[in-house]
């Protein structure tokens, strides 16, 4: 076969980007058809970040123009294979939008492919619910278009028509073609990585958030999946095999569990409650959208239908292509979606993942081997510390068991800390408020495993919160109803940091997080625990650095018990949450770039007895100081 040169339409989409990576790994030269230089630049950056060895060539296309492509013919005359991954994949489109994005674009791509003198194959991505259409019905009558759109909705109806149009136009123009009909395309089988949030991903999000009252379907409801890397590898093999010309393949995993089983498996993996009640598909389809929270166009996908997959399996076996393990791939995909907050993570450019420490699913931001480990305080999560970790460099943030996105609770701390330290010997542990307690307990249990500790606003060295902190049911109720603006105002005295706290508010409304936080708030008032932590800190033989804000000082009477080796730093103008208000100053302090008081004066700081330890922002709690304090 002539040296392969692939042209990929829809190159910036989820399938298109991963297809280019697969083609690159196979040593195939690639040209990416894009709509603008800006979109190509974003694609090139993504490909570089994902290890693409040879950047694709750029081809600007306009589906509304004639000719379709801009530039010299020489740029594509040696193209041997074209992959059409382009199309409009979204729900809620009008009929004209859907037909323009899916039907008209197919005509344009096939017409363009017909002009390529060395073309061996045009591969088209259709769909498992729409494949196998009869090309002899083209062109469709207006009555048929209207009827199909009423029955299926704009998106699926346009894909049904485009499947028929693709075959008809390709046959008319003498273009050799192959079709792949994938189902829900999920993340990489190795990592779960995916940025596709439509369809089944939206159902996983509801499971994660705990907003599902009943599971749709029954033991026969089949919503199949396929890993994107398997699909793209399958696609790249088609042009090599002459027998695949004029054939359509349903590339899906027949071992995909029935929908209720799949969702239950994901829920157990997430460690969240999963409803046992099943609701029949016929009833789901009749319920109002405000109740189901599902787009009506997705209802046709809740089906018991099975699909003709044997030819795809035979082709895969012929070429030594093995399906990845179904359940493992689904759970990796589920993990990736949750770790990236279903597309809403503000720190998506850094590693975000779940680790297992002593059986506790632990959410982490940063690389797993980073020697600086940050444990956030209450009532916030790891995301609020991401700017600080980035400024420090080679740092990771982990949510304590039961907080943020980590399941579990206070009872898991001991084994969890032990397992964490085994993976990162000699770590620099940084604990904020309640996280400072976990750091001290780890230092007391295994001082030989820790290099140094930094405590940011350690609650047990500050005045205790009031009696209202012990009202656990009331605190739980209060926390679950906070808005980002209200939480920002409570923690900092200003709504300015609401955006940074959106994810913390989402976590407070999920599963048992608010209850766990309320319980820990109450525990911080326990005088015995506070004395124990103070004593353990004094006995720790390693380096200790305590950082506080000038508006959130330590209790003068508690400082006397600390080791004279303890170093202190203060951040001017900061209160109990300097990671929100002063991230750069805090990062410098943690990294040792701020001259601590102990170095400059040889003694810990002293505060006048009349000093008010509670800043104005903390007194905003109307008698309940704990959320601002811990």
C-alpha positions in Angstrom: 0.0 0.0 0.0 1.2 3.6 -0.7 2.6 5.4 2.3 -0.5 6.3 4.3 -1.7 9.9 4.7 -4.8 10.4 6.7 -7.2 13.3 6.6 -9.4 13.7 9.7 -12.6 15.7 9.7 -13.9 16.6 13.1 -10.3 16.6 14.3 -11.0 18.7 17.3 -13.7 16.5 18.7 -13.3 13.8 21.3 -13.1 10.9 18.7 -11.1 13.0 16.2 -8.4 14.0 18.7 -7.9 10.4 19.9 -8.0 9.1 16.3 -5.1 11.4 15.5 -3.1 10.1 18.4 -3.8 6.5 17.3 -2.8 7.3 13.7 0.4 9.0 15.0 1.3 5.9 17.1 0.9 3.8 14.0 3.3 6.1 12.1 0.7 7.4 9.7 1.0 11.0 8.5 -2.0 13.1 9.4 -3.7 16.2 8.2 -6.3 17.7 10.6 -9.3 19.5 9.0 -10.3 22.3 11.3 -12.5 25.4 11.0 -10.0 28.0 12.2 -6.4 28.5 13.0 -7.4 29.1 16.7 -9.0 25.7 16.9 -6.0 24.1 15.3 -3.7 25.7 17.8 -5.8 24.3 20.7 -5.7 20.9 19.0 -2.0 21.0 18.5 -1.5 21.9 22.2 -3.7 19.0 23.3 -1.9 16.5 21.1 1.5 17.7 22.4 0.3 17.3 26.0 -0.8 13.7 25.1 2.4 12.6 23.6 1.8 13.0 19.9 5.2 12.5 18.2 4.5 14.3 14.9 2.2 17.3 14.7 -0.5 17.0 12.0 -0.7 19.3 9.1 -3.4 22.0 9.1 -6.3 22.2 6.6 -8.9 25.0 7.1 -12.3 23.9 6.0 -15.7 25.6 5.7 -18.7 23.4 5.3 -20.8 26.4 4.0 -18.2 27.2 1.3 -17.5 25.9 -2.1 -14.8 24.6 -2.3 -14.8 23.0 1.1 -11.1 23.4 1.8 -8.9 26.4 1.5 -5.3 26.1 0.2 -3.3 24.4 -2.5 -4.5 21.1 -4.0 -1.0 19.7 -3.4 -1.7 19.6 0.3 -4.2 16.8 0.0 -3.6 15.1 -3.4 -1.7 12.2 -1.7 -4.3 11.6 1.0 -4.9 7.8 1.1 -7.7 7.7 3.7 -10.3 10.1 5.0 -12.0 9.8 8.4 -15.2 11.7 8.9 -15.7 12.3 12.6 -17.4 15.6 12.0 -21.0 16.4 13.0 -23.2 18.1 15.5 -23.5 16.0 18.7 -25.8 17.8 21.1 -29.4 17.6 22.1 -31.9 20.5 21.8 -31.1 21.5 18.3 -33.7 22.6 15.8 -34.4 20.4 12.8 -32.5 22.7 10.5 -29.5 23.0 12.8 -29.3 19.2 13.1 -29.6 18.5 9.3 -27.1 21.2 8.5 -24.6 19.8 11.0 -25.0 16.2 10.2 -26.6 15.7 6.7 -25.2 18.6 4.8 -21.7 18.1 6.2 -21.7 14.5 5.0 -22.5 15.5 1.5 -19.6 18.0 1.6 -17.1 15.5 2.9 -18.0 12.8 0.4 -17.9 15.2 -2.5 -14.4 16.4 -1.4 -13.2 12.8 -0.9 -14.3 12.0 -4.5 -11.6 14.4 -5.8 -8.7 12.7 -4.0 -6.8 10.7 -6.7 -5.1 8.3 -4.2 -8.0 7.7 -1.9 -8.4 4.0 -0.7 -11.1 4.5 1.9 -13.5 7.0 3.4 -14.4 6.0 7.0 -17.5 7.5 8.5 -18.6 7.6 12.1 -22.3 7.0 12.2 -24.1 5.5 15.3 -25.3 2.2 16.7 -29.0 3.4 16.8 -29.0 4.9 13.3 -26.7 2.6 11.2 -27.9 0.3 8.5 -30.1 2.8 6.6 -31.2 2.1 3.0 -29.4 4.5 0.6 -32.1 3.9 -2.0 -34.5 6.0 0.0 -32.4 9.1 -0.7 -33.4 11.9 -1.2 -35.9 11.9 1.6 -39.2 13.5 1.1 -40.1 16.4 3.3 -42.9 14.3 4.9 -40.4 11.6 5.8 -38.0 14.2 7.3 -40.8 15.7 9.5 -42.1 12.3 10.6 -38.6 11.1 11.6 -37.8 14.2 13.5 -41.1 14.0 15.4 -40.4 10.4 16.3 -36.7 10.6 17.2 -35.8 14.2 17.9 -33.6 16.4 15.9 -30.2 14.8 16.7 -31.0 11.2 16.1 -33.2 11.9 13.1 -30.5 13.8 11.4 -28.0 11.0 12.1 -30.5 8.4 10.6 -30.8 10.6 7.4 -27.0 11.2 7.2 -26.3 7.5 7.4 -28.4 6.9 4.3 -27.1 10.0 2.5 -23.5 9.0 3.1 -23.9 5.7 1.4 -26.0 7.1 -1.4 -23.6 9.9 -2.3 -20.5 7.8 -1.9 -21.9 5.1 -4.2 -23.0 7.7 -6.7 -19.5 9.3 -6.8 -17.6 6.0 -6.7 -16.0 6.6 -3.3 -14.9 3.4 -1.4 -16.3 3.6 2.1 -16.6 1.9 5.5 -18.9 2.8 8.3 -18.4 2.4 12.1 -21.5 2.5 14.3 -20.3 3.2 17.8 -22.5 3.5 20.9 -21.6 5.8 23.9 -17.9 6.3 23.4 -16.3 6.4 26.9 -12.8 7.2 28.0 -9.4 5.6 27.4 -9.3 2.0 28.6 -6.0 2.8 30.4 -6.9 6.0 32.2 -10.6 6.7 31.6 -9.8 10.1 30.1 -12.8 11.7 28.4 -14.2 15.2 28.1 -17.5 14.0 26.6 -20.3 15.0 29.1 -23.5 14.1 27.1 -25.5 10.9 27.3 -24.5 8.3 29.8 -21.9 10.6 31.4 -24.8 12.8 32.6 -26.3 9.8 34.3 -23.0 9.1 36.1 -23.0 12.7 37.3 -26.4 12.2 38.9 -25.2 9.1 40.6 -22.2 11.0 41.9 -24.3 13.9 43.2 -26.9 11.5 44.8 -29.8 13.1 42.9 -31.2 9.8 41.4 -34.4 8.7 43.1 -34.8 5.5 41.0 -32.8 3.7 38.3 -34.2 3.7 34.8 -35.0 0.4 33.0 -34.6 -3.2 33.9 -32.3 -6.2 33.4 -32.8 -5.9 29.6 -32.2 -2.2 29.1 -29.1 -2.0 27.1 -27.0 1.2 26.7 -23.7 -0.2 25.3 -20.3 1.5 25.5 -16.9 1.3 23.8 -13.5 2.7 24.9 -12.4 5.5 22.6 -8.9 3.9 22.1 -10.4 0.6 21.0 -12.7 2.4 18.5 -10.0 4.5 17.0 -7.7 1.5 16.6 -10.5 -0.3 14.9 -11.0 2.6 12.5 -7.4 2.8 11.5 -7.3 -0.9 10.6 -10.2 -0.6 8.1 -8.3 1.0 5.1 -5.7 -1.8 5.3 -8.3 -4.5 4.6 -9.9 -4.5 1.1 -12.7 -6.7 2.4 -14.1 -3.9 4.6 -15.0 -1.7 1.6 -18.8 -1.1 1.5 -19.3 -2.6 5.0 -20.7 -1.2 8.2 -19.6 -2.3 11.6 -21.4 -2.0 15.0 -18.3 -1.4 17.2 -19.7 -1.9 20.7 -19.1 -4.0 23.8 -21.9 -6.7 24.1 -20.7 -7.3 27.6 -21.8 -3.8 28.8 -24.0 -4.5 31.8 -27.7 -3.6 31.7 -28.2 0.0 32.5 -29.4 -0.3 36.1 -26.6 -2.7 36.9 -24.0 -0.4 35.3 -25.2 2.6 37.3 -25.3 0.5 40.5 -21.7 -0.6 39.9 -20.6 2.9 39.4 -22.4 4.0 42.6 -20.8 1.4 44.7 -17.4 2.3 43.2 -18.1 6.0 44.1 -19.1 4.8 47.6 -22.4 6.7 47.4 -25.9 5.5 48.1 -27.6 4.0 45.0 -31.4 3.6 44.8 -32.7 0.0 44.4 -36.0 1.1 42.9 -36.3 0.5 39.2 -38.6 2.6 37.0 -39.8 1.1 33.7 -38.6 2.9 30.6 -42.2 3.4 29.4 -42.9 5.3 32.5 -39.7 7.3 32.3 -40.6 8.4 28.8 -44.0 9.6 30.0 -42.8 11.6 33.0 -42.3 15.4 32.7 -38.8 16.6 32.0 -38.7 18.7 35.1 -39.0 15.5 37.1 -36.6 13.2 35.1 -34.1 16.0 34.4 -33.4 14.2 31.2 -33.5 15.6 27.7 -36.5 14.0 25.8 -34.2 13.2 22.9 -32.2 10.8 25.1 -35.3 8.6 25.9 -35.0 6.6 22.6 -31.6 5.3 23.8 -33.3 3.5 26.7 -33.9 0.3 24.7 -33.7 -3.4 24.9 -32.5 -3.7 21.3 -29.4 -5.7 20.5 -27.1 -5.1 17.5 -25.3 -7.0 14.7 -21.8 -7.0 16.2 -20.4 -10.3 14.9 -18.8 -8.8 11.8 -17.0 -6.3 14.0 -15.8 -9.0 16.4 -14.6 -11.2 13.5 -12.7 -8.2 12.0 -11.1 -7.4 15.4 -10.0 -11.0 15.9 -8.6 -11.1 12.4 -6.3 -8.2 13.2 -5.5 -9.2 16.8 -7.5 -6.4 18.4 -8.8 -7.3 21.9 -11.6 -5.6 23.7 -10.5 -4.1 27.0 -12.2 -5.3 30.2 -15.6 -3.8 30.3 -16.1 -3.1 34.0 -12.6 -1.9 34.6 -12.9 0.6 31.7 -16.3 1.9 32.8 -15.0 2.4 36.4 -11.8 4.2 35.2 -14.0 6.4 33.0 -16.3 7.1 36.0 -13.3 8.0 38.1 -12.0 10.4 35.5 -15.3 12.1 35.1 -15.7 12.6 38.9 -12.1 13.7 39.5 -12.6 16.4 36.8 -16.0 17.3 38.3 -17.7 16.3 35.1 -16.0 19.0 33.0 -16.3 21.7 35.6 -12.8 21.4 37.3 -11.0 24.7 37.4 -7.6 22.9 37.6 -8.0 20.4 34.7 -4.5 21.0 33.5 -2.9 19.3 36.5 -3.3 15.6 37.5 -6.6 14.9 39.2 -7.3 11.3 40.3 -8.5 8.9 43.0 -6.0 6.8 44.9 -6.6 4.0 47.3 -5.1 4.4 50.8 -6.1 1.6 53.2 -9.3 1.0 51.3 -10.3 4.7 51.3 -10.9 6.2 47.8 -8.8 9.4 48.2 -9.1 12.4 45.9 -5.8 13.9 44.8 -4.7 17.0 42.9 -1.1 16.8 41.8 1.4 14.0 41.1 1.2 11.0 43.4 4.9 11.1 44.1 5.0 14.8 45.1 6.9 15.1 48.4 4.8 18.0 49.8 1.4 16.7 50.8 -1.4 19.2 51.7 -4.4 18.3 53.8 -7.2 20.9 53.6 -9.3 22.2 56.4 -13.1 22.7 56.9 -15.4 23.3 55.2 -13.4 23.5 52.0 -11.8 21.0 49.7 -8.6 20.2 47.7 -9.6 22.5 44.9 -9.4 25.6 47.1 -5.7 24.8 47.6 -4.8 24.2 43.9 -3.3 27.7 43.3 -1.1 27.3 46.4 0.1 23.9 45.3 0.9 25.1 41.8 3.0 28.0 43.2 4.9 25.7 45.6 5.7 23.2 42.8 5.8 19.4 43.1 3.0 19.4 45.7 -0.1 17.3 46.0 -3.4 18.0 47.8 -5.5 15.2 49.2 -9.0 15.4 50.7 -9.2 13.8 54.1 -11.5 10.8 54.4 -15.1 12.0 54.5 -14.3 15.4 53.2 -14.3 17.0 49.7 -14.5 14.1 47.2 -13.0 11.4 49.5 -15.5 9.0 51.1 -15.0 7.6 54.6 -14.8 9.4 57.9 -12.8 10.3 61.1 -12.5 6.6 62.0 -10.4 6.0 58.9 -7.7 8.5 59.7 -5.2 6.2 61.5 -4.9 3.5 58.8 -5.3 6.0 56.0 -2.4 8.2 57.3 -0.2 5.1 57.7 -0.9 4.0 54.2 -0.3 7.5 52.8 3.1 7.8 54.6 4.2 4.4 53.3 3.8 5.7 49.7 5.7 9.0 50.3 8.5 8.4 52.9 10.1 11.6 54.2 7.1 13.7 53.1 6.6 17.4 54.0 3.1 17.3 55.5 1.1 20.5 55.4 -2.2 20.6 57.3 -4.7 23.4 57.3 -6.9 23.8 60.4 -8.5 20.3 60.9 -5.9 19.0 58.5 -3.3 20.2 61.0 -4.8 17.7 63.5 -4.3 14.8 60.9 -0.7 16.0 60.4 0.1 16.0 64.1 -1.4 12.6 64.6 0.6 11.2 61.7 3.8 12.8 63.1 3.1 11.3 66.6 2.4 7.8 65.2 5.3 7.6 62.7 7.8 10.5 63.1 10.4 8.4 61.2 8.2 8.6 58.0 7.9 12.4 58.0 10.6 14.9 56.9 8.9 18.0 58.3 5.5 19.5 59.1 3.8 22.8 58.4 0.6 23.8 60.2 -1.6 26.5 58.7 -4.1 28.0 61.2 -4.0 25.0 63.5 -7.4 25.2 65.4 -6.0 23.5 68.5 -3.6 26.4 69.0 -6.4 28.9 68.7 -9.4 29.8 70.9 -12.1 27.2 70.7 -15.3 27.8 68.9 -18.5 28.4 70.8 -21.2 26.0 71.9 -23.1 26.4 68.6 -20.4 24.3 66.9 -21.7 21.3 68.9 -25.2 21.4 67.3 -24.4 18.8 64.7 -27.8 18.5 63.1 -28.2 22.2 62.8 -24.8 22.7 61.4 -25.3 19.9 58.8 -28.6 21.5 57.7 -26.9 24.9 57.5 -23.9 23.7 55.5 -26.0 21.9 52.9 -27.8 25.1 52.1 -25.0 27.5 51.7 -24.4 29.2 48.4 -21.0 30.0 47.1 -21.5 33.7 47.8 -22.7 33.0 51.3 -19.8 30.6 52.0 -17.3 33.1 50.7 -18.8 35.9 52.9 -18.6 33.6 55.9 -15.0 32.5 55.4 -13.5 35.7 54.2 -15.9 38.6 54.9 -16.5 39.1 51.1 -18.3 37.3 48.3 -15.2 37.8 46.2 -14.1 34.2 46.4 -17.4 32.6 45.5 -16.0 31.1 42.3 -13.2 29.4 44.1 -15.7 27.9 46.6 -18.2 26.6 44.1 -16.8 23.1 44.2 -16.7 23.1 48.0 -20.5 24.0 48.0 -21.1 21.1 45.5 -19.3 18.7 47.9 -21.3 20.0 50.9 -24.5 18.9 49.1 -23.2 15.4 48.2 -23.8 12.3 50.3 -22.5 12.6 53.9 -20.0 15.4 53.5 -21.9 18.1 55.3 -22.6 15.7 58.2 -18.9 14.7 58.4 -17.9 18.3 58.5 -20.5 19.1 61.2 -19.2 16.3 63.3 -15.6 17.5 62.9 -16.6 21.0 63.8 -18.1 19.7 67.0 -14.9 17.6 67.7 -12.7 20.7 67.5 -14.3 22.0 70.7 -13.2 18.9 72.6 -10.7 20.1 75.2 -9.2 16.7 75.7 -8.4 16.3 72.0 -7.0 19.8 71.7 -4.6 19.1 74.7 -3.6 15.8 73.2 -2.7 17.4 69.8 -0.8 20.2 71.5 1.2 17.7 73.6 1.9 15.5 70.5 3.1 18.5 68.6 5.5 19.5 71.4 7.0 16.1 71.4 7.5 15.8 67.6 11.3 15.8 67.0 11.3 17.1 63.5 11.1 20.6 61.9 7.8 22.4 62.6 6.5 25.5 60.9 3.3 27.3 62.0 1.7 29.8 59.6 -1.2 32.1 60.6 -2.9 35.2 59.3 -2.5 38.4 61.1 -6.3 38.5 61.5 -6.4 35.0 62.9 -3.7 34.8 65.6 -2.7 31.9 67.9 -3.8 31.7 71.5 -0.9 33.2 73.6 -1.4 30.8 76.4 -1.0 27.8 74.2 2.3 28.9 72.7 4.2 28.3 75.9 3.9 24.5 75.5 5.5 24.3 72.0 9.1 23.3 71.3 11.5 26.3 71.0 12.4 24.8 67.6 9.0 25.7 66.2 9.2 28.4 63.6 6.4 30.9 63.0 5.3 32.9 60.0 2.5 35.4 59.7 0.7 36.6 56.6 -0.4 40.2 56.8 -4.1 40.8 56.3 -5.0 37.1 56.2 -7.5 35.4 58.4 -8.3 31.6 58.8 -8.3 30.8 55.0 -5.2 32.3 53.5 -5.3 29.8 50.7 -8.3 31.8 49.4 -7.2 35.3 50.1 -3.4 35.2 50.0 -2.4 32.1 47.9 1.0 33.5 46.7 2.1 34.7 50.2 1.0 31.3 51.7 2.9 29.4 49.0 6.1 31.4 49.7 5.7 30.8 53.5 5.2 27.0 53.0 8.2 26.9 50.7 10.3 28.7 53.4 10.6 32.0 51.5 9.1 34.2 54.2 11.4 34.9 57.1 9.7 33.4 60.1 9.5 35.1 63.5 11.5 32.4 65.1 14.5 33.0 62.8 14.3 36.8 63.1 13.8 37.1 66.8 14.7 33.7 68.2 11.4 33.5 70.0 7.8 32.7 69.2 5.4 35.6 68.7 3.6 37.2 71.7 0.2 38.8 71.6 -1.1 41.3 74.1 -3.7 39.8 76.5 -6.3 42.3 75.3 -5.9 41.4 71.7 -9.2 40.2 70.1 -8.4 36.8 68.5 -11.6 36.9 66.4 -11.5 39.0 63.3 -14.6 40.8 62.1 -15.1 38.2 59.3 -15.3 35.5 61.9 -17.9 37.4 64.0 -20.2 37.4 61.0 -21.4 33.9 62.0 -24.0 35.3 64.4 -22.6 33.4 67.3 -21.4 30.3 65.3 -17.7 30.9 64.7 -16.7 27.4 63.7 -17.1 27.7 59.9 -14.7 30.6 59.7 -12.4 29.0 62.3 -11.8 25.5 61.2 
